[in-house]
Amino acid sequence: MRVVPRVIGAMLLVTFSLVMGCQMISEMTHRESDKDAAISKAVKETFLKDKAVDLTDVNVRTTDGSVELRGTVPSLEAREHAMKLAWKVAGVQAVVNHLEVKK
């Protein structure tokens, strides 16, 4: 009787792993549309032109106008500044900020 819950638990774990793995693969292989690529490029150029903070370690990816920021920044102020700059770019519908502050 103790075997059945363990088997069910193992099956759930395998199923969950497969679902999450497939989701990660589809996110990695999703290609930006031309419009989204133009938005990403504009955000990156805005970051490079800005002299207030160093945003060179920020990765930008856009999906359906939603800009995702990943990477590291030197401070909380830089994190907020990157988000504000991204919002100023034409075509941006949302900004998802996954930036981490360097320790």
PASEBA-1860 file (N, C-alpha, C; in nm, 3 decimals):
! residues 103
1> MRVVPRVI> 0.080/-0.119/0.000/0.000/0.000/0.000/0.085/0.127/0.000 ~ 0.206/0.122/0.057/0.291/0.239/0.061/0.352/0.269/-0.075 ~ 0.354/0.172/-0.162/0.415/0.187/-0.294/0.330/0.277/-0.384 ~ 0.199/0.267/-0.374/0.110/0.343/-0.463/0.132/0.494/-0.449 ~ 0.134/0.553/-0.329/0.157/0.698/-0.320/0.294/0.738/-0.376 ~ 0.394/0.654/-0.357/0.527/0.686/-0.409/0.528/0.683/-0.561 ~ 0.460/0.587/-0.620/0.452/0.578/-0.766/0.377/0.699/-0.821 ~ 0.267/0.734/-0.759/0.190/0.851/-0.803/0.275/0.978/-0.789
9> GAMLLVTF> 0.345/0.991/-0.678/0.432/1.106/-0.657/0.541/1.115/-0.763 ~ 0.602/1.001/-0.795/0.706/0.997/-0.898/0.649/1.034/-1.034 ~ 0.530/0.985/-1.065/0.467/1.017/-1.194/0.436/1.167/-1.203 ~ 0.388/1.225/-1.094/0.359/1.368/-1.093/0.488/1.450/-1.111 ~ 0.594/1.407/-1.046/0.723/1.476/-1.057/0.775/1.472/-1.201 ~ 0.767/1.358/-1.265/0.812/1.343/-1.404/0.726/1.428/-1.497 ~ 0.596/1.424/-1.477/0.505/1.503/-1.561/0.534/1.652/-1.545 ~ 0.550/1.698/-1.423/0.580/1.838/-1.398/0.712/1.879/-1.463
17> SLVMGCQM> 0.813/1.795/-1.452/0.944/1.823/-1.512/0.934/1.835/-1.663 ~ 0.857/1.746/-1.725/0.841/1.750/-1.871/0.768/1.877/-1.915 ~ 0.663/1.913/-1.843/0.588/2.034/-1.879/0.676/2.157/-1.866 ~ 0.748/2.170/-1.756/0.835/2.286/-1.735/0.948/2.288/-1.836 ~ 1.003/2.172/-1.868/1.111/2.163/-1.966/1.064/2.206/-2.104 ~ 0.948/2.163/-2.144/0.893/2.202/-2.274/0.865/2.352/-2.279 ~ 0.816/2.407/-2.169/0.790/2.551/-2.165/0.920/2.628/-2.179 ~ 1.025/2.586/-2.112/1.154/2.655/-2.120/1.210/2.647/-2.262
25> ISEMTHRE> 1.198/2.532/-2.325/1.249/2.516/-2.461/1.173/2.606/-2.557 ~ 1.040/2.614/-2.543/0.963/2.699/-2.634/0.997/2.845/-2.612 ~ 1.025/2.886/-2.488/1.065/3.024/-2.462/1.202/3.054/-2.523 ~ 1.291/2.959/-2.521/1.425/2.978/-2.574/1.424/2.981/-2.727 ~ 1.335/2.908/-2.789/1.335/2.899/-2.935/1.241/3.001/-3.000 ~ 1.162/3.073/-2.920/1.070/3.173/-2.974/1.152/3.287/-3.035 ~ 1.130/3.314/-3.162/1.203/3.418/-3.233/1.123/3.548/-3.226 ~ 1.194/3.658/-3.201/1.129/3.788/-3.198/1.078/3.825/-3.337
33> SDKDAAIS> 0.962/3.886/-3.343/0.913/3.938/-3.470/0.999/4.059/-3.507 ~ 0.988/4.105/-3.630/1.065/4.222/-3.674/1.032/4.344/-3.589 ~ 0.905/4.361/-3.558/0.862/4.475/-3.476/0.922/4.465/-3.335 ~ 0.916/4.346/-3.276/0.972/4.326/-3.142/1.123/4.343/-3.142 ~ 1.189/4.294/-3.247/1.334/4.309/-3.258/1.372/4.457/-3.267 ~ 1.292/4.536/-3.337/1.318/4.680/-3.349/1.303/4.748/-3.212 ~ 1.203/4.705/-3.135/1.183/4.761/-3.000/1.302/4.725/-2.912 ~ 1.345/4.600/-2.915/1.460/4.557/-2.835/1.584/4.638/-2.871
41> KAVKETFL> 1.605/4.656/-3.000/1.721/4.732/-3.047/1.714/4.876/-2.998 ~ 1.597/4.937/-3.005/1.580/5.075/-2.960/1.605/5.088/-2.810 ~ 1.558/4.991/-2.732/1.581/4.993/-2.587/1.730/4.981/-2.559 ~ 1.798/4.888/-2.625/1.943/4.870/-2.605/2.019/4.997/-2.641 ~ 1.982/5.061/-2.753/2.048/5.185/-2.793/2.024/5.296/-2.691 ~ 1.904/5.301/-2.636/1.873/5.400/-2.533/1.960/5.377/-2.410 ~ 1.978/5.252/-2.373/2.063/5.218/-2.259/2.207/5.260/-2.284 ~ 2.257/5.235/-2.405/2.396/5.269/-2.437/2.419/5.420/-2.441
49> KDKAVDLT> 2.321/5.496/-2.487/2.334/5.641/-2.496/2.326/5.708/-2.359 ~ 2.257/5.646/-2.266/2.237/5.705/-2.134/2.368/5.699/-2.055 ~ 2.409/5.813/-2.003/2.536/5.821/-1.927/2.513/5.823/-1.776 ~ 2.389/5.823/-1.732/2.360/5.832/-1.589/2.403/5.705/-1.514 ~ 2.380/5.589/-1.573/2.417/5.462/-1.509/2.470/5.364/-1.613 ~ 2.544/5.265/-1.568/2.598/5.162/-1.656/2.494/5.052/-1.673 ~ 2.437/5.042/-1.794/2.336/4.940/-1.823/2.385/4.843/-1.930 ~ 2.517/4.826/-1.940/2.574/4.739/-2.043/2.550/4.591/-2.017
57> DVNVRTTD> 2.522/4.554/-1.893/2.498/4.413/-1.859/2.351/4.376/-1.861 ~ 2.269/4.458/-1.925/2.124/4.433/-1.931/2.090/4.367/-2.065 ~ 2.023/4.254/-2.059/1.973/4.185/-2.178/1.828/4.224/-2.199 ~ 1.792/4.247/-2.324/1.657/4.292/-2.357/1.594/4.193/-2.455 ~ 1.472/4.153/-2.427/1.396/4.066/-2.517/1.252/4.117/-2.519 ~ 1.196/4.125/-2.637/1.060/4.178/-2.652/0.969/4.073/-2.715 ~ 0.851/4.057/-2.658/0.749/3.968/-2.711/0.616/4.042/-2.711 ~ 0.561/4.061/-2.830/0.432/4.132/-2.845/0.431/4.267/-2.774
65> GSVELRGT> 0.542/4.340/-2.784/0.552/4.472/-2.724/0.588/4.473/-2.577 ~ 0.597/4.356/-2.515/0.635/4.346/-2.375/0.786/4.326/-2.365 ~ 0.853/4.422/-2.305/0.999/4.420/-2.295/1.040/4.352/-2.164 ~ 1.128/4.254/-2.175/1.178/4.184/-2.058/1.325/4.222/-2.038 ~ 1.357/4.270/-1.918/1.493/4.310/-1.885/1.554/4.206/-1.791 ~ 1.672/4.156/-1.829/1.743/4.059/-1.745/1.889/4.098/-1.737 ~ 1.953/4.059/-1.631/2.095/4.088/-1.614/2.119/4.152/-1.479 ~ 2.233/4.222/-1.470/2.270/4.285/-1.343/2.294/4.434/-1.363
73> VPSLEARE> 2.266/4.509/-1.258/2.288/4.653/-1.255/2.358/4.687/-1.123 ~ 2.425/4.804/-1.118/2.504/4.836/-0.999/2.423/4.878/-0.876 ~ 2.296/4.921/-0.893/2.220/4.971/-0.778/2.070/4.961/-0.803 ~ 1.993/4.982/-0.697/1.847/4.985/-0.710/1.804/5.102/-0.798 ~ 1.875/5.214/-0.786/1.844/5.330/-0.869/1.864/5.297/-1.017 ~ 1.970/5.224/-1.049/1.997/5.184/-1.188/1.887/5.090/-1.238 ~ 1.839/5.003/-1.151/1.730/4.910/-1.187/1.605/4.988/-1.226 ~ 1.569/5.086/-1.144/1.452/5.169/-1.172/1.474/5.256/-1.296
81> HAMKLAWK> 1.596/5.308/-1.311/1.627/5.393/-1.426/1.614/5.315/-1.556 ~ 1.660/5.190/-1.558/1.650/5.105/-1.677/1.503/5.085/-1.714 ~ 1.421/5.063/-1.616/1.279/5.043/-1.641/1.215/5.170/-1.700 ~ 1.249/5.285/-1.644/1.195/5.411/-1.694/1.239/5.438/-1.837 ~ 1.367/5.409/-1.867/1.416/5.430/-2.003/1.345/5.338/-2.102 ~ 1.323/5.213/-2.062/1.255/5.118/-2.151/1.114/5.165/-2.183 ~ 1.044/5.220/-2.084/0.907/5.267/-2.105/0.900/5.382/-2.205 ~ 1.008/5.459/-2.219/1.009/5.575/-2.309/1.020/5.537/-2.457
89> VAGVQAVV> 1.056/5.412/-2.486/1.075/5.369/-2.625/0.938/5.346/-2.690 ~ 0.924/5.396/-2.812/0.799/5.380/-2.885/0.768/5.233/-2.909 ~ 0.642/5.196/-2.889/0.597/5.059/-2.914/0.596/4.970/-2.792 ~ 0.656/5.016/-2.682/0.661/4.934/-2.560/0.522/4.932/-2.496 ~ 0.471/4.811/-2.474/0.339/4.791/-2.413/0.348/4.758/-2.265 ~ 0.460/4.695/-2.227/0.482/4.656/-2.087/0.630/4.638/-2.066 ~ 0.674/4.649/-1.941/0.814/4.624/-1.906/0.816/4.526/-1.790 ~ 0.884/4.414/-1.809/0.901/4.313/-1.704/1.045/4.322/-1.658
97> NHLEVKK> 1.064/4.360/-1.533/1.197/4.388/-1.481/1.249/4.272/-1.396 ~ 1.342/4.195/-1.454/1.406/4.085/-1.381/1.551/4.119/-1.348 ~ 1.584/4.247/-1.345/1.721/4.288/-1.319/1.759/4.263/-1.175 ~ 1.883/4.221/-1.154/1.933/4.196/-1.020/2.042/4.299/-0.990 ~ 2.047/4.343/-0.866/2.148/4.438/-0.822/2.275/4.362/-0.784 ~ 2.390/4.407/-0.838/2.519/4.345/-0.804/2.546/4.364/-0.657 ~ 2.603/4.261/-0.596/2.637/4.270/-0.454/2.783/4.300/-0.436
END
